[in-house]
């Protein structure tokens, strides 16, 4: 019998006050401090040769000041405090070319938003129970078939929703991975979801990956996906917004092509994608500064994502650096409401055309330091 126990602590803070241009003026973005703390606990227990038990607990608390929009000159007073707890128990059986895994999880989250200036208090609580069973049969060294089922029960309680909604989701999924020719791997997949007894469109997918060498690989994929509205989208009735119970789910068809190049001390990756989404869910401002979600008849999302990572080992110190850039072009291609035809072909609101981030970390057996800087380009609001 072998047991491994690991405990991790995390704390992150950022003041986020910075100067920006507004017309001919220079203003300072204030009341934007962020604090994040967390704890994670893992326990792994190998029972005999083929049986494996494990447990996970994650706790996280976030405290954010919420700044006013750039059009409001006074400093903001709103604060959002979030707490989340996640726990999971799992069992794995591995023998005779079979892997059978069962997992049971509980997720709990609270969100408290207060603004003393306008005497606003908004509190919400949500939880989910997840049961998952998966089985994989290894046919040979490279080929395998897998299938599984998930059951998810969602519940929420808040004064900001119309009622206290619940939802039951049952997922059936399968995949077949095989190697038709050397260095080429193909994965066929299919997924079906049943929501409160109602079926949804089947979501198939295919991915082909070519490994030219240990240093060079490329892939291409094509898939159909389906996304249901969130509880916020459907039932929100709090300050500043109104949910829309009549929303349709999103249905999309997309493809992606990309590759990886591994160099000494460095890895480069790049990908380009294109996706056509029917009934894209978009929150838009209505009269009286009230935001509400609507379905956009057809949206075309395409873009490029690149990343460079480098790592250097100096004695007991591991230095890791990464830089990423994203070009995201997401436009409205067809509309239900012809009166808004001026928006056709334009970039969607709150979707930046350019974004990226850089990070540097230094790891030592006794300490772990990291710095992350995110860059977001201009966007329509």
N, C-alpha and C positions, 0 to 999 in steps of 0.2 A: 504494500500500500504506500502511495506517495501523495503527500499533501503540499500544495504551494499556496501561500497567502501573501497578498500584496495590497498595500495601502498607499494612496496618492492624494496629495493636497494641491490646490491650485488657487492662485489669486492674481487678478489682473485689474489695472486701473488706467484711466485716461481722462484728462481734463477736457480735451476737444474744443477749447476756446481758440478761435482763429479769426483773422481779418479777411473780409471779402468785399468785392466791389458791388455796389448797388447804384446803377446809373453813374453819376459823377461823384458819388460819395464813397467813402471807405467806412464800413461798419465792422463791428466785432460780434461774432457768433458766441453767445453766452449761455450759461445754464445748460451745458451739454456734457457734464461729467458722467462717466460710466465706471461702475465697480462690479466685479465678477469674482465670486469665490466658489470653490467646489471641493468635494470629497468623493473619491471612488475606492471601493473595496472589492477585491476579487478573491475567491477561494476555489481552488482546483484540486480534485481528489481522484486519483486513478485507483480503481478498485479491480484488482486482478489484471489480466492481460487485455481483455476486450471491453471493459466497462469503465466509463468515465463520468464523474459527476462534477458539476460546477455551479457556482452562485456568483451573482454580480449585484452590487448596489452603487448607484450614482446619486449624489445630492448636489444641487447647485442653487445658488442664490445670486440674483442680479439686482442691482440698485442703479437706476438711470435717471438723471435729470432730463426733462423733456423741453427742449428749447422752443420758443415761439417761432412761427414762420418768419421768413426774412422781411415780410411786409409789415410786421408788428415791431415797433421800436422799443417797447418796454421789455425788460428782462423777464423770462419765463419763470413760473413758480411750480409747474407741474412735476410730479415725481411718479415713476413707475417702478414698483417692486415686484419681482417675480421669484417664485420658488418652485423647484421641480424635484421630484424624487422618482427614481426608476429602480426596479428590482427584477431579477430574473433567476430562475432555477432551470438547470438543463441536465439532460442525460444523453450520452453518446455511446452507441454500440458499434464496434468496428471489428469485423472478422469475415473470412470467406468471401472477400470481394464486395461485402455489403457495408454500408454506413447508414445507420438509422439514428436520427436525432429528434428528440422531443424537447421543447422549450415552453415554459410558462412565464409570462411577464405581467407586471403591474406598473402602470405609469400614472403619476399624479402631478398636477400642476395648479398653482394659484397665481393670479395676476391681480395686483392692486394698483389702481391708478388714482391719484389725488391731485387736485389743483385748488389750493386755498384761495386763490384770487377770485375764482368763480364758485367757490364752495361746492366743488364736484368731488364725489367719492364713487369709484367704480370698482367693484370686487367680483372676481369670477373664480370658479373652481371646476376642473375637469379631470376625468380619469378614464383609463382604458385597461381592459383585460385582454391579453393576447395568448392564444394557444396555438402552437405550431408543431406539426409533425412532418418530417421529410425523410425520404429514403433514396439512397443512391446505390446503383449497381455498377461496379467497374467491369466492363467487358474485356478490356485488355489494358495495356500500359497507357494508352491515350484516349480510348473511347469509353464513354459511360452514359447511362441513362438515369434520370432523376425525376421524382414526382413528389408532390406534397400538398398539404392543405393547411390553411390558416383560418382561425376564427377570431374575430375582433369585436368586442363589445365596447362602444363609446358612450360616455355619459357626461353631461355638463350641468352645472347649476350656477346661474347668475341672474341678477335682476336686469341685465342688459340683453337677455334673449327673450324671444317670444316663447314662453313656456320653458320647461327644462327638457330639452330634446335628448333622445337616446337613438342609437343606431347599431344594428348588427350586420357585420360583413363576413361573408364566407368566401374564401379564395381557393380555387383549384388551379394548380400549375404543374407544368411538366417541361422537361428539356432533354435533348439528345445531342451529345457532343461526339463527333467522329473526325477522323483524319482521312479524307478521300485520297490525297496524294501526299508525299513527304513534305514536311515543313508547312503544311496548310491545315488549319483546324476550322471546322464548321460547327456552329451551335444553332440548333433549331429549338424554338421555345414557343409555348402557348400558355395563355392565362385567361381564366374566366372568373368573374366576381359576381356574387349574388348578394344584393343589398336589401335587407328587410324582405326577403322572399322574392325580389324582382331580379331577373337576369340582366346582364349588361353585355355590350358587344364583345365578342371574343377578340383578344389582343395577341396576335402571333408576331414572331420576330425571327430574324436570321442575322447571324454575324459570321463573317469569314475573316480569319486572321492568318497572315503569312509571315513566318519567321525566317527571314533570309539568313540570319546568323544570330549569334548571341548578342550582337550589338545593334542589329537593325531588324525592325518588325513593322508591319503595317496592317491595317484592318479596314473593313467596310461593313456597315450594318444598315439594316432596314427594319423598321418596326411600326406597329400600330399600337397606340396607347389610349387610355381612357382615364379621365380624372373627374371624380365627383366633387361637387361644391363642398366647402368646409361648413361647419356650423356657423361661423361668423358670416360667411356669404349668405346663408339661408335665413338666419334667425336674429342677427344683430339688431338691437333696438335701443342702443345706448346713445350717449351724447356724440354728436357729429356724424352719425351714420345711421343707415337703415338697411337691414338685410332684405333679400329678395327670395321668398320661398318658391317663386316660379322659375328659378334659374334652371337651365339645361346643363348637363354634364359636358365637359370638353371631350372631343374626339379628335385624335391627331394621327397623321401619317408622316413619318420622317425618316431621314437617312443621315449617316455620318461616315466620314472617312478620316483616317488619321494615321499617325506613325510615331515611332520612338527610335531615337538614336542615342546609344550609350557610348560615351567617350571616357577616357581616364579621368576620374574625379568629377565627371559631369554627365548629366542625362538631359536630353532635349526631347520634348514632346510637342506635337502640333495636331490640331484637329479642325475640320471644317464640317459644318452641319447645316441642314435645311429641314424645316418642319412646317407643315401646313396644319393649322388647328381650326376646327369648326367649333363655334360657340365658346370662344375664348372668354373667360370670366375676367372682367375689368371693373375695378371700382372707379367711378367718375363723380365729380362734384355736380350736384343738382342745385336747385334754388335754395337760398338761405344757408349756403355753405354746408349742406348735408351731402355726404358721400353715400352712394349706393352702388351695388354691383349690377352689371348688365352683361348680357351675352353679345359679343361681337361676332357677326356671322362667319367671317373668315379672316384669320390672321396668318401672316407669313413670317416666321422667325428663322433667321439664318445668321451665321457668324463664324468667327474664327477664334480658337483658344490656343494659346501657346504657353509653355512653361519651360524654364531652365532651372535645374537643381545641381548643386555642387557640394561635395563633402570632402573634408580634410581631417586626417587624424594626426594629432600632435601629442605624443606621450599618452596620458590618460584623458585628454580633451578631444572631443569630437565636435568639429565646427561644420555647421550645415547652413547653406544659404539657398534661397529660392526666389525667383522672380516670375510673375505671371502677367499676361496681357490678354484681355478679352475684347473682341469687337462684336457687338450685338446689334443687329439690324432687325427690328420687329415692327412691322407695318400692318395697317388695316387695309385689307384687300377687298372686302365686301361687307355691306352693312344692311341690317334690317331696317334702319331708319334712314330713308333717302334724304331727309332734311339736313343730315350731317355729312353730306357728300364731300364737303371741303376737307374732311379728315382722311379721305381716301389716300392711301399711299404714304401717309405721314407716320413718323415714329410714334409709338404709343407713349402715353404719359408714364412717368416714373421708371422708364427703362433707359438707362444711360447707353449711349452709343459706344463709349470707350470706358474701360475700367481695368484695374490691375492691382497688384499688391507685391510687396517685397517682404522677405522675412530673413532673419538671421538668428541662429540658436547656437548655444555653446553648452555641451553636455559633459558632465564629469560624474563619476560615481557618487560624489557627495553633493552636487549642485546641478541645477538645470536653469539656464537663463535664455530668454527668447525675446525678440523684438519683431513686431509685425506692423507694417505701414500699408494701409489701403488707400487707393486712389480711385475716385469716381468722377467721371466726366459730367458735363452738363446734361440736364434732362428736362423734359417738359413736365410741368406741374399743373 
